[in-house]
Amino acid sequence: MRVKCTVCGYSFDVQKRIPKDCPYCGRQNTLRRVKTAEEILREVDELTDQFITKD
């Protein structure tokens, strides 16, 4: 999973859980999960399937 610091912009991969503080700037509670292109495309595919099946 990819995470990014909302303060300094540093992004990195984590295996299990998101740490509390950024390893680059040291600020706490600034890390957020970043969606990968694959996840975004999967969501778009699911939404288009839902839209098509409604008609």
Protein Blocks (a to p, Z undefined) as FASTA:
>chain_A
ZZddfklopacddfkbccfbdfklopahkaccdddfklmmmmmmmmmmmmmmmZZ
